[in-house]
Amino acid sequence: MSKYEPLWNYLKENKKDNYKLTYEEIKKILGFEIDHSFLTYKKELKEYGYEVDKISMKERTIIFNKL
């Protein structure tokens, strides 16, 4: 089980076509702040039917799109 699985399940269960989540919203879902390992783990997201579209360090947001 990945440490990011709660986030992946959140995306899958809510079934939206795309999400724009702030780092703070992601922290609430996961219970911890995302770190550099997110870049490695984001590959798992395709198994859940989504992909990372854009990571904005300036806005502190991540956009996820349904495949």
PDB file with SEQRES, HELIX, SHEET and CRYST1 records, atoms N, CA, C and O in Angstrom:
SEQRES   1 A   67  MET SER LYS TYR GLU PRO LEU TRP ASN TYR LEU LYS GLU          
SEQRES   2 A   67  ASN LYS LYS ASP ASN TYR LYS LEU THR TYR GLU GLU ILE          
SEQRES   3 A   67  LYS LYS ILE LEU GLY PHE GLU ILE ASP HIS SER PHE LEU          
SEQRES   4 A   67  THR TYR LYS LYS GLU LEU LYS GLU TYR GLY TYR GLU VAL          
SEQRES   5 A   67  ASP LYS ILE SER MET LYS GLU ARG THR ILE ILE PHE ASN          
SEQRES   6 A   67  LYS LEU                                                      
HELIX    1 AA1 GLU A    5  ASN A   14  1                                  10    
HELIX    2 AA2 TYR A   23  LEU A   30  1                                   8    
HELIX    3 AA3 PHE A   38  TYR A   41  1                                   4    
HELIX    4 AA4 LYS A   42  TYR A   48  5                                   7    
SHEET    1 AA1 3 ASN A  18  THR A  22  0                                        
SHEET    2 AA1 3 THR A  61  LYS A  66 -1                                        
SHEET    3 AA1 3 TYR A  50  SER A  56 -1                                        
CRYST1    1.000    1.000    1.000  90.00  90.00  90.00 P 1           1          
ATOM      1  N   MET A   1       0.838  -1.183   0.000  1.00  0.00           N  
ATOM      2  CA  MET A   1       0.000   0.000   0.000  1.00  0.00           C  
ATOM      3  C   MET A   1       0.885   1.249   0.000  1.00  0.00           C  
ATOM      4  O   MET A   1       1.827   1.363   0.785  1.00  0.00           O  
ATOM      5  N   SER A   2       0.571   2.149  -0.868  1.00  0.00           N  
ATOM      6  CA  SER A   2       1.300   3.406  -0.993  1.00  0.00           C  
ATOM      7  C   SER A   2       0.854   4.386   0.090  1.00  0.00           C  
ATOM      8  O   SER A   2      -0.297   4.357   0.527  1.00  0.00           O  
ATOM      9  N   LYS A   3       1.763   5.242   0.516  1.00  0.00           N  
ATOM     10  CA  LYS A   3       1.387   6.259   1.494  1.00  0.00           C  
ATOM     11  C   LYS A   3       0.426   7.283   0.891  1.00  0.00           C  
ATOM     12  O   LYS A   3      -0.227   8.024   1.626  1.00  0.00           O  
ATOM     13  N   TYR A   4       0.337   7.329  -0.428  1.00  0.00           N  
ATOM     14  CA  TYR A   4      -0.573   8.254  -1.102  1.00  0.00           C  
ATOM     15  C   TYR A   4      -1.905   7.607  -1.486  1.00  0.00           C  
ATOM     16  O   TYR A   4      -2.740   8.252  -2.120  1.00  0.00           O  
ATOM     17  N   GLU A   5      -2.111   6.374  -1.121  1.00  0.00           N  
ATOM     18  CA  GLU A   5      -3.344   5.676  -1.486  1.00  0.00           C  
ATOM     19  C   GLU A   5      -4.610   6.388  -1.003  1.00  0.00           C  
ATOM     20  O   GLU A   5      -5.601   6.381  -1.733  1.00  0.00           O  
ATOM     21  N   PRO A   6      -4.636   7.000   0.186  1.00  0.00           N  
ATOM     22  CA  PRO A   6      -5.855   7.739   0.574  1.00  0.00           C  
ATOM     23  C   PRO A   6      -6.210   8.860  -0.415  1.00  0.00           C  
ATOM     24  O   PRO A   6      -7.389   9.119  -0.658  1.00  0.00           O  
ATOM     25  N   LEU A   7      -5.214   9.511  -0.974  1.00  0.00           N  
ATOM     26  CA  LEU A   7      -5.463  10.554  -1.970  1.00  0.00           C  
ATOM     27  C   LEU A   7      -5.970   9.939  -3.268  1.00  0.00           C  
ATOM     28  O   LEU A   7      -6.917  10.451  -3.865  1.00  0.00           O  
ATOM     29  N   TRP A   8      -5.362   8.870  -3.701  1.00  0.00           N  
ATOM     30  CA  TRP A   8      -5.795   8.200  -4.933  1.00  0.00           C  
ATOM     31  C   TRP A   8      -7.247   7.743  -4.791  1.00  0.00           C  
ATOM     32  O   TRP A   8      -8.051   7.911  -5.708  1.00  0.00           O  
ATOM     33  N   ASN A   9      -7.575   7.164  -3.632  1.00  0.00           N  
ATOM     34  CA  ASN A   9      -8.952   6.706  -3.403  1.00  0.00           C  
ATOM     35  C   ASN A   9      -9.930   7.881  -3.363  1.00  0.00           C  
ATOM     36  O   ASN A   9     -11.050   7.766  -3.861  1.00  0.00           O  
ATOM     37  N   TYR A  10      -9.525   8.994  -2.785  1.00  0.00           N  
ATOM     38  CA  TYR A  10     -10.370  10.187  -2.751  1.00  0.00           C  
ATOM     39  C   TYR A  10     -10.732  10.613  -4.170  1.00  0.00           C  
ATOM     40  O   TYR A  10     -11.896  10.890  -4.460  1.00  0.00           O  
ATOM     41  N   LEU A  11      -9.748  10.664  -5.045  1.00  0.00           N  
ATOM     42  CA  LEU A  11      -9.997  11.058  -6.430  1.00  0.00           C  
ATOM     43  C   LEU A  11     -10.941  10.073  -7.112  1.00  0.00           C  
ATOM     44  O   LEU A  11     -11.899  10.471  -7.774  1.00  0.00           O  
ATOM     45  N   LYS A  12     -10.662   8.800  -6.945  1.00  0.00           N  
ATOM     46  CA  LYS A  12     -11.451   7.751  -7.598  1.00  0.00           C  
ATOM     47  C   LYS A  12     -12.891   7.730  -7.096  1.00  0.00           C  
ATOM     48  O   LYS A  12     -13.818   7.588  -7.893  1.00  0.00           O  
ATOM     49  N   GLU A  13     -13.089   7.870  -5.797  1.00  0.00           N  
ATOM     50  CA  GLU A  13     -14.426   7.762  -5.214  1.00  0.00           C  
ATOM     51  C   GLU A  13     -15.303   8.955  -5.556  1.00  0.00           C  
ATOM     52  O   GLU A  13     -16.521   8.806  -5.660  1.00  0.00           O  
ATOM     53  N   ASN A  14     -14.719  10.135  -5.734  1.00  0.00           N  
ATOM     54  CA  ASN A  14     -15.519  11.322  -6.036  1.00  0.00           C  
ATOM     55  C   ASN A  14     -15.837  11.456  -7.522  1.00  0.00           C  
ATOM     56  O   ASN A  14     -16.722  12.224  -7.896  1.00  0.00           O  
ATOM     57  N   LYS A  15     -15.139  10.732  -8.357  1.00  0.00           N  
ATOM     58  CA  LYS A  15     -15.457  10.551  -9.780  1.00  0.00           C  
ATOM     59  C   LYS A  15     -15.618  11.840 -10.588  1.00  0.00           C  
ATOM     60  O   LYS A  15     -16.426  11.891 -11.515  1.00  0.00           O  
ATOM     61  N   LYS A  16     -14.872  12.856 -10.252  1.00  0.00           N  
ATOM     62  CA  LYS A  16     -14.903  14.082 -11.060  1.00  0.00           C  
ATOM     63  C   LYS A  16     -13.929  13.936 -12.222  1.00  0.00           C  
ATOM     64  O   LYS A  16     -12.985  13.149 -12.153  1.00  0.00           O  
ATOM     65  N   ASP A  17     -14.159  14.693 -13.282  1.00  0.00           N  
ATOM     66  CA  ASP A  17     -13.268  14.636 -14.443  1.00  0.00           C  
ATOM     67  C   ASP A  17     -11.909  15.257 -14.151  1.00  0.00           C  
ATOM     68  O   ASP A  17     -10.888  14.820 -14.683  1.00  0.00           O  
ATOM     69  N   ASN A  18     -11.906  16.290 -13.293  1.00  0.00           N  
ATOM     70  CA  ASN A  18     -10.634  16.883 -12.909  1.00  0.00           C  
ATOM     71  C   ASN A  18     -10.765  17.543 -11.541  1.00  0.00           C  
ATOM     72  O   ASN A  18     -11.857  17.889 -11.090  1.00  0.00           O  
ATOM     73  N   TYR A  19      -9.649  17.697 -10.920  1.00  0.00           N  
ATOM     74  CA  TYR A  19      -9.556  18.290  -9.592  1.00  0.00           C  
ATOM     75  C   TYR A  19      -8.422  19.301  -9.599  1.00  0.00           C  
ATOM     76  O   TYR A  19      -7.405  19.104 -10.264  1.00  0.00           O  
ATOM     77  N   LYS A  20      -8.602  20.370  -8.863  1.00  0.00           N  
ATOM     78  CA  LYS A  20      -7.508  21.294  -8.576  1.00  0.00           C  
ATOM     79  C   LYS A  20      -7.477  21.399  -7.054  1.00  0.00           C  
ATOM     80  O   LYS A  20      -8.278  22.110  -6.448  1.00  0.00           O  
ATOM     81  N   LEU A  21      -6.544  20.683  -6.456  1.00  0.00           N  
ATOM     82  CA  LEU A  21      -6.449  20.630  -5.007  1.00  0.00           C  
ATOM     83  C   LEU A  21      -5.252  21.424  -4.522  1.00  0.00           C  
ATOM     84  O   LEU A  21      -4.178  21.387  -5.123  1.00  0.00           O  
ATOM     85  N   THR A  22      -5.447  22.138  -3.434  1.00  0.00           N  
ATOM     86  CA  THR A  22      -4.329  22.854  -2.825  1.00  0.00           C  
ATOM     87  C   THR A  22      -3.506  21.875  -1.988  1.00  0.00           C  
ATOM     88  O   THR A  22      -3.978  20.796  -1.629  1.00  0.00           O  
ATOM     89  N   TYR A  23      -2.287  22.264  -1.691  1.00  0.00           N  
ATOM     90  CA  TYR A  23      -1.451  21.434  -0.831  1.00  0.00           C  
ATOM     91  C   TYR A  23      -2.130  21.226   0.514  1.00  0.00           C  
ATOM     92  O   TYR A  23      -2.017  20.153   1.107  1.00  0.00           O  
ATOM     93  N   GLU A  24      -2.840  22.250   1.004  1.00  0.00           N  
ATOM     94  CA  GLU A  24      -3.522  22.151   2.296  1.00  0.00           C  
ATOM     95  C   GLU A  24      -4.674  21.139   2.232  1.00  0.00           C  
ATOM     96  O   GLU A  24      -4.868  20.370   3.173  1.00  0.00           O  
ATOM     97  N   GLU A  25      -5.436  21.133   1.137  1.00  0.00           N  
ATOM     98  CA  GLU A  25      -6.515  20.150   0.966  1.00  0.00           C  
ATOM     99  C   GLU A  25      -5.942  18.741   0.911  1.00  0.00           C  
ATOM    100  O   GLU A  25      -6.509  17.813   1.487  1.00  0.00           O  
ATOM    101  N   ILE A  26      -4.827  18.584   0.223  1.00  0.00           N  
ATOM    102  CA  ILE A  26      -4.180  17.272   0.128  1.00  0.00           C  
ATOM    103  C   ILE A  26      -3.689  16.831   1.500  1.00  0.00           C  
ATOM    104  O   ILE A  26      -3.791  15.655   1.851  1.00  0.00           O  
ATOM    105  N   LYS A  27      -3.162  17.763   2.267  1.00  0.00           N  
ATOM    106  CA  LYS A  27      -2.704  17.440   3.629  1.00  0.00           C  
ATOM    107  C   LYS A  27      -3.863  16.941   4.484  1.00  0.00           C  
ATOM    108  O   LYS A  27      -3.688  16.014   5.275  1.00  0.00           O  
ATOM    109  N   LYS A  28      -5.044  17.541   4.341  1.00  0.00           N  
ATOM    110  CA  LYS A  28      -6.219  17.101   5.099  1.00  0.00           C  
ATOM    111  C   LYS A  28      -6.644  15.693   4.712  1.00  0.00           C  
ATOM    112  O   LYS A  28      -7.063  14.910   5.564  1.00  0.00           O  
ATOM    113  N   ILE A  29      -6.536  15.373   3.430  1.00  0.00           N  
ATOM    114  CA  ILE A  29      -6.905  14.037   2.947  1.00  0.00           C  
ATOM    115  C   ILE A  29      -5.909  12.988   3.443  1.00  0.00           C  
ATOM    116  O   ILE A  29      -6.302  11.913   3.896  1.00  0.00           O  
ATOM    117  N   LEU A  30      -4.618  13.309   3.352  1.00  0.00           N  
ATOM    118  CA  LEU A  30      -3.561  12.352   3.675  1.00  0.00           C  
ATOM    119  C   LEU A  30      -3.197  12.298   5.158  1.00  0.00           C  
ATOM    120  O   LEU A  30      -2.830  11.245   5.680  1.00  0.00           O  
ATOM    121  N   GLY A  31      -3.301  13.438   5.821  1.00  0.00           N  
ATOM    122  CA  GLY A  31      -2.846  13.517   7.204  1.00  0.00           C  
ATOM    123  C   GLY A  31      -1.390  13.924   7.324  1.00  0.00           C  
ATOM    124  O   GLY A  31      -0.835  13.946   8.422  1.00  0.00           O  
ATOM    125  N   PHE A  32      -0.769  14.247   6.200  1.00  0.00           N  
ATOM    126  CA  PHE A  32       0.616  14.729   6.174  1.00  0.00           C  
ATOM    127  C   PHE A  32       0.820  15.552   4.911  1.00  0.00           C  
ATOM    128  O   PHE A  32       0.053  15.446   3.955  1.00  0.00           O  
ATOM    129  N   GLU A  33       1.858  16.368   4.922  1.00  0.00           N  
ATOM    130  CA  GLU A  33       2.164  17.187   3.753  1.00  0.00           C  
ATOM    131  C   GLU A  33       2.848  16.356   2.678  1.00  0.00           C  
ATOM    132  O   GLU A  33       3.619  15.446   2.981  1.00  0.00           O  
ATOM    133  N   ILE A  34       2.562  16.674   1.421  1.00  0.00           N  
ATOM    134  CA  ILE A  34       3.257  15.984   0.337  1.00  0.00           C  
ATOM    135  C   ILE A  34       4.722  16.404   0.353  1.00  0.00           C  
ATOM    136  O   ILE A  34       5.073  17.500   0.791  1.00  0.00           O  
ATOM    137  N   ASP A  35       5.556  15.508  -0.130  1.00  0.00           N  
ATOM    138  CA  ASP A  35       6.981  15.793  -0.191  1.00  0.00           C  
ATOM    139  C   ASP A  35       7.504  15.398  -1.570  1.00  0.00           C  
ATOM    140  O   ASP A  35       6.730  15.073  -2.469  1.00  0.00           O  
ATOM    141  N   HIS A  36       8.794  15.431  -1.720  1.00  0.00           N  
ATOM    142  CA  HIS A  36       9.413  15.137  -3.017  1.00  0.00           C  
ATOM    143  C   HIS A  36       9.069  13.736  -3.525  1.00  0.00           C  
ATOM    144  O   HIS A  36       9.055  13.511  -4.735  1.00  0.00           O  
ATOM    145  N   SER A  37       8.793  12.791  -2.623  1.00  0.00           N  
ATOM    146  CA  SER A  37       8.468  11.434  -3.045  1.00  0.00           C  
ATOM    147  C   SER A  37       7.183  11.386  -3.865  1.00  0.00           C  
ATOM    148  O   SER A  37       6.946  10.415  -4.584  1.00  0.00           O  
ATOM    149  N   PHE A  38       6.346  12.429  -3.767  1.00  0.00           N  
ATOM    150  CA  PHE A  38       5.114  12.476  -4.553  1.00  0.00           C  
ATOM    151  C   PHE A  38       5.409  12.295  -6.038  1.00  0.00           C  
ATOM    152  O   PHE A  38       4.631  11.668  -6.757  1.00  0.00           O  
ATOM    153  N   LEU A  39       6.524  12.840  -6.494  1.00  0.00           N  
ATOM    154  CA  LEU A  39       6.886  12.743  -7.909  1.00  0.00           C  
ATOM    155  C   LEU A  39       7.086  11.296  -8.343  1.00  0.00           C  
ATOM    156  O   LEU A  39       6.811  10.947  -9.491  1.00  0.00           O  
ATOM    157  N   THR A  40       7.557  10.464  -7.441  1.00  0.00           N  
ATOM    158  CA  THR A  40       7.715   9.040  -7.737  1.00  0.00           C  
ATOM    159  C   THR A  40       6.383   8.311  -7.642  1.00  0.00           C  
ATOM    160  O   THR A  40       6.033   7.525  -8.523  1.00  0.00           O  
ATOM    161  N   TYR A  41       5.648   8.573  -6.578  1.00  0.00           N  
ATOM    162  CA  TYR A  41       4.391   7.863  -6.330  1.00  0.00           C  
ATOM    163  C   TYR A  41       3.273   8.243  -7.287  1.00  0.00           C  
ATOM    164  O   TYR A  41       2.331   7.470  -7.460  1.00  0.00           O  
ATOM    165  N   LYS A  42       3.351   9.416  -7.915  1.00  0.00           N  
ATOM    166  CA  LYS A  42       2.260   9.849  -8.791  1.00  0.00           C  
ATOM    167  C   LYS A  42       2.031   8.884  -9.951  1.00  0.00           C  
ATOM    168  O   LYS A  42       0.964   8.898 -10.563  1.00  0.00           O  
ATOM    169  N   LYS A  43       3.015   8.054 -10.257  1.00  0.00           N  
ATOM    170  CA  LYS A  43       2.871   7.062 -11.328  1.00  0.00           C  
ATOM    171  C   LYS A  43       1.774   6.044 -10.997  1.00  0.00           C  
ATOM    172  O   LYS A  43       1.141   5.493 -11.898  1.00  0.00           O  
ATOM    173  N   GLU A  44       1.552   5.798  -9.704  1.00  0.00           N  
ATOM    174  CA  GLU A  44       0.531   4.841  -9.271  1.00  0.00           C  
ATOM    175  C   GLU A  44      -0.873   5.317  -9.620  1.00  0.00           C  
ATOM    176  O   GLU A  44      -1.792   4.507  -9.743  1.00  0.00           O  
ATOM    177  N   LEU A  45      -1.040   6.597  -9.778  1.00  0.00           N  
ATOM    178  CA  LEU A  45      -2.356   7.198  -9.967  1.00  0.00           C  
ATOM    179  C   LEU A  45      -3.066   6.677 -11.211  1.00  0.00           C  
ATOM    180  O   LEU A  45      -4.296   6.631 -11.242  1.00  0.00           O  
ATOM    181  N   LYS A  46      -2.323   6.288 -12.225  1.00  0.00           N  
ATOM    182  CA  LYS A  46      -2.933   5.775 -13.457  1.00  0.00           C  
ATOM    183  C   LYS A  46      -3.749   4.516 -13.192  1.00  0.00           C  
ATOM    184  O   LYS A  46      -4.727   4.249 -13.891  1.00  0.00           O  
ATOM    185  N   GLU A  47      -3.354   3.745 -12.189  1.00  0.00           N  
ATOM    186  CA  GLU A  47      -4.115   2.541 -11.809  1.00  0.00           C  
ATOM    187  C   GLU A  47      -5.501   2.907 -11.279  1.00  0.00           C  
ATOM    188  O   GLU A  47      -6.396   2.063 -11.252  1.00  0.00           O  
ATOM    189  N   TYR A  48      -5.678   4.140 -10.864  1.00  0.00           N  
ATOM    190  CA  TYR A  48      -6.936   4.620 -10.305  1.00  0.00           C  
ATOM    191  C   TYR A  48      -7.721   5.457 -11.316  1.00  0.00           C  
ATOM    192  O   TYR A  48      -8.778   5.998 -10.992  1.00  0.00           O  
ATOM    193  N   GLY A  49      -7.204   5.562 -12.533  1.00  0.00           N  
ATOM    194  CA  GLY A  49      -7.910   6.241 -13.602  1.00  0.00           C  
ATOM    195  C   GLY A  49      -7.651   7.737 -13.715  1.00  0.00           C  
ATOM    196  O   GLY A  49      -8.405   8.453 -14.374  1.00  0.00           O  
ATOM    197  N   TYR A  50      -6.578   8.212 -13.071  1.00  0.00           N  
ATOM    198  CA  TYR A  50      -6.246   9.639 -13.102  1.00  0.00           C  
ATOM    199  C   TYR A  50      -4.770   9.842 -13.403  1.00  0.00           C  
ATOM    200  O   TYR A  50      -3.974   8.904 -13.361  1.00  0.00           O  
ATOM    201  N   GLU A  51      -4.420  11.096 -13.709  1.00  0.00           N  
ATOM    202  CA  GLU A  51      -3.037  11.472 -13.897  1.00  0.00           C  
ATOM    203  C   GLU A  51      -2.826  12.871 -13.347  1.00  0.00           C  
ATOM    204  O   GLU A  51      -3.774  13.643 -13.206  1.00  0.00           O  
ATOM    205  N   VAL A  52      -1.591  13.188 -13.042  1.00  0.00           N  
ATOM    206  CA  VAL A  52      -1.250  14.537 -12.603  1.00  0.00           C  
ATOM    207  C   VAL A  52      -1.032  15.375 -13.847  1.00  0.00           C  
ATOM    208  O   VAL A  52      -0.199  15.047 -14.692  1.00  0.00           O  
ATOM    209  N   ASP A  53      -1.782  16.458 -13.954  1.00  0.00           N  
ATOM    210  CA  ASP A  53      -1.650  17.343 -15.100  1.00  0.00           C  
ATOM    211  C   ASP A  53      -0.618  18.427 -14.835  1.00  0.00           C  
ATOM    212  O   ASP A  53       0.285  18.642 -15.644  1.00  0.00           O  
ATOM    213  N   LYS A  54      -0.750  19.118 -13.691  1.00  0.00           N  
ATOM    214  CA  LYS A  54       0.152  20.230 -13.415  1.00  0.00           C  
ATOM    215  C   LYS A  54       0.370  20.372 -11.920  1.00  0.00           C  
ATOM    216  O   LYS A  54      -0.568  20.285 -11.128  1.00  0.00           O  
ATOM    217  N   ILE A  55       1.616  20.591 -11.549  1.00  0.00           N  
ATOM    218  CA  ILE A  55       1.974  20.897 -10.168  1.00  0.00           C  
ATOM    219  C   ILE A  55       2.466  22.337 -10.163  1.00  0.00           C  
ATOM    220  O   ILE A  55       3.440  22.672 -10.835  1.00  0.00           O  
ATOM    221  N   SER A  56       1.782  23.185  -9.396  1.00  0.00           N  
ATOM    222  CA  SER A  56       2.176  24.588  -9.310  1.00  0.00           C  
ATOM    223  C   SER A  56       2.772  24.862  -7.938  1.00  0.00           C  
ATOM    224  O   SER A  56       2.066  24.880  -6.930  1.00  0.00           O  
ATOM    225  N   MET A  57       4.078  25.073  -7.915  1.00  0.00           N  
ATOM    226  CA  MET A  57       4.751  25.403  -6.664  1.00  0.00           C  
ATOM    227  C   MET A  57       4.349  26.802  -6.203  1.00  0.00           C  
ATOM    228  O   MET A  57       4.251  27.058  -5.003  1.00  0.00           O  
ATOM    229  N   LYS A  58       4.118  27.693  -7.144  1.00  0.00           N  
ATOM    230  CA  LYS A  58       3.759  29.076  -6.823  1.00  0.00           C  
ATOM    231  C   LYS A  58       2.368  29.143  -6.180  1.00  0.00           C  
ATOM    232  O   LYS A  58       2.190  29.766  -5.133  1.00  0.00           O  
ATOM    233  N   GLU A  59       1.383  28.495  -6.821  1.00  0.00           N  
ATOM    234  CA  GLU A  59       0.017  28.494  -6.300  1.00  0.00           C  
ATOM    235  C   GLU A  59      -0.190  27.454  -5.200  1.00  0.00           C  
ATOM    236  O   GLU A  59      -1.186  27.490  -4.477  1.00  0.00           O  
ATOM    237  N   ARG A  60       0.759  26.533  -5.084  1.00  0.00           N  
ATOM    238  CA  ARG A  60       0.665  25.424  -4.137  1.00  0.00           C  
ATOM    239  C   ARG A  60      -0.569  24.570  -4.410  1.00  0.00           C  
ATOM    240  O   ARG A  60      -1.349  24.258  -3.510  1.00  0.00           O  
ATOM    241  N   THR A  61      -0.720  24.201  -5.686  1.00  0.00           N  
ATOM    242  CA  THR A  61      -1.849  23.377  -6.127  1.00  0.00           C  
ATOM    243  C   THR A  61      -1.369  22.254  -7.036  1.00  0.00           C  
ATOM    244  O   THR A  61      -0.279  22.309  -7.605  1.00  0.00           O  
ATOM    245  N   ILE A  62      -2.212  21.238  -7.154  1.00  0.00           N  
ATOM    246  CA  ILE A  62      -1.969  20.150  -8.099  1.00  0.00           C  
ATOM    247  C   ILE A  62      -3.267  19.914  -8.850  1.00  0.00           C  
ATOM    248  O   ILE A  62      -4.336  19.827  -8.246  1.00  0.00           O  
ATOM    249  N   ILE A  63      -3.170  19.809 -10.173  1.00  0.00           N  
ATOM    250  CA  ILE A  63      -4.330  19.517 -11.005  1.00  0.00           C  
ATOM    251  C   ILE A  63      -4.246  18.047 -11.410  1.00  0.00           C  
ATOM    252  O   ILE A  63      -3.223  17.576 -11.908  1.00  0.00           O  
ATOM    253  N   PHE A  64      -5.350  17.341 -11.182  1.00  0.00           N  
ATOM    254  CA  PHE A  64      -5.481  15.933 -11.535  1.00  0.00           C  
ATOM    255  C   PHE A  64      -6.554  15.816 -12.596  1.00  0.00           C  
ATOM    256  O   PHE A  64      -7.594  16.465 -12.492  1.00  0.00           O  
ATOM    257  N   ASN A  65      -6.324  14.996 -13.627  1.00  0.00           N  
ATOM    258  CA  ASN A  65      -7.301  14.764 -14.682  1.00  0.00           C  
ATOM    259  C   ASN A  65      -7.632  13.282 -14.784  1.00  0.00           C  
ATOM    260  O   ASN A  65      -6.779  12.415 -14.592  1.00  0.00           O  
ATOM    261  N   LYS A  66      -8.898  13.020 -15.092  1.00  0.00           N  
ATOM    262  CA  LYS A  66      -9.339  11.646 -15.323  1.00  0.00           C  
ATOM    263  C   LYS A  66      -8.813  11.200 -16.676  1.00  0.00           C  
ATOM    264  O   LYS A  66      -8.813  11.973 -17.633  1.00  0.00           O  
ATOM    265  N   LEU A  67      -8.367   9.960 -16.755  1.00  0.00           N  
ATOM    266  CA  LEU A  67      -7.862   9.417 -18.025  1.00  0.00           C  
ATOM    267  C   LEU A  67      -9.002   9.050 -18.957  1.00  0.00           C  
ATOM    268  O   LEU A  67      -8.763   8.578 -20.069  1.00  0.00           O  
TER     269      LEU A  67                                                      
END                                                                             
